[in-house]
Amino acid sequence: MQNTLESKTGQRAGALWLAQVISGALLILVLGLHMIANHFVVQGGLRDFADVLAYVSNPLIFLIELVFLVVVTIHAALGVRAVLYDLGPSRFVARAIDWLLIIVGIGAVGYGVFLALSLQAMA
């Protein structure tokens, strides 16, 4: 029974590590798109509020920014989880860490989507 539990735990840790690697690669891609669109092609390097409203009114840009938010949140949560797990928490504390990070992540994405929709509604 012990080997089965260790095997499942190891498989889950490997899957989460792979998710962090993939989110890191996606983060580089989406961050690059974000930096180019928001800072390199804009005269002066920054958009003013009216420019931001016009920018996020484009559905493709809106989607890219939401993907950026989700990828950053996933990558950050998995990173914090890895650091906290390196401290060797008990099974109970590890479960609490997982749930806390899930709740905070959902809250962060939900709040970000709310703000993005609010900006889009102003446009």
C-alpha positions in Angstrom: 0.0 0.0 0.0 2.8 2.4 0.8 4.4 2.0 -2.6 1.1 2.8 -4.3 0.8 6.0 -2.3 4.4 7.0 -3.0 3.9 6.3 -6.7 0.8 8.5 -6.9 2.5 11.3 -5.0 5.5 11.1 -7.2 3.4 11.1 -10.4 1.4 14.1 -9.1 4.6 16.0 -8.3 6.0 15.2 -11.7 2.8 16.4 -13.4 2.9 19.6 -11.4 6.6 20.2 -12.2 5.7 19.7 -15.9 2.8 22.1 -15.6 5.2 24.7 -14.1 7.7 24.2 -16.9 5.0 24.6 -19.5 3.5 27.6 -17.8 7.1 29.1 -17.7 7.5 28.6 -21.4 4.0 30.1 -22.1 4.9 32.9 -19.8 7.9 33.8 -21.8 5.8 33.8 -25.0 2.9 35.8 -23.6 5.1 38.2 -21.7 7.0 38.9 -25.0 3.7 39.6 -26.8 2.6 41.8 -23.9 5.8 43.8 -23.8 5.9 44.3 -27.6 2.2 45.4 -27.8 2.3 47.6 -24.7 5.7 49.1 -24.7 7.7 48.6 -27.9 5.2 49.6 -30.6 3.7 52.5 -28.6 5.1 55.9 -29.2 6.7 57.0 -26.0 6.7 53.5 -24.6 3.5 53.7 -22.5 -0.2 53.9 -23.3 -2.4 56.5 -21.6 -5.7 55.5 -20.2 -7.7 56.2 -23.4 -5.1 54.1 -25.3 -5.5 51.3 -22.9 -9.3 51.3 -23.2 -9.0 51.2 -27.0 -6.4 48.5 -26.8 -8.4 46.1 -24.6 -11.5 46.6 -26.6 -9.9 44.4 -29.3 -11.2 40.9 -28.5 -7.9 39.2 -29.5 -5.8 41.5 -27.2 -8.4 41.0 -24.4 -7.9 37.2 -24.8 -4.1 37.5 -24.8 -4.2 39.6 -21.6 -6.5 37.1 -19.9 -4.2 34.2 -20.9 -1.3 36.2 -19.5 -3.1 36.6 -16.2 -4.0 32.9 -15.9 -0.4 31.8 -16.9 1.2 34.2 -14.5 -1.1 33.0 -11.7 -0.5 29.3 -12.3 3.2 29.7 -12.6 3.4 31.8 -9.4 1.2 29.5 -7.4 3.2 26.4 -8.5 6.4 28.2 -7.6 5.2 29.2 -4.1 3.9 25.6 -3.6 7.3 24.2 -4.5 9.1 26.5 -2.1 6.7 25.7 0.7 6.9 22.0 0.0 10.7 22.2 0.3 10.2 23.0 3.9 8.8 19.5 4.4 5.2 20.2 5.6 3.1 17.4 7.1 0.4 15.9 4.9 -2.3 18.1 6.6 -0.3 21.3 6.1 0.6 20.3 2.5 -3.1 19.9 1.8 -3.9 23.2 3.4 -1.2 24.9 1.3 -2.7 23.4 -1.9 -6.2 24.6 -1.0 -5.0 28.0 0.0 -3.1 28.5 -3.2 -6.1 27.3 -5.3 -8.4 29.7 -3.5 -5.9 32.6 -3.8 -5.3 31.8 -7.5 -9.0 31.6 -8.3 -9.5 34.9 -6.4 -6.7 36.6 -8.3 -7.8 35.4 -11.7 -11.4 36.3 -10.8 -10.5 39.8 -9.7 -8.3 40.3 -12.8 -11.1 39.2 -15.1 -13.5 41.6 -13.3 -11.0 44.5 -13.8 -10.4 43.6 -17.4 -14.1 43.4 -18.1 -14.6 46.7 -16.3 -12.0 48.3 -18.6 -13.5 46.7 -21.7 -17.0 48.0 -20.7 -15.6 51.6 -20.4 -14.3 51.4 -24.0 
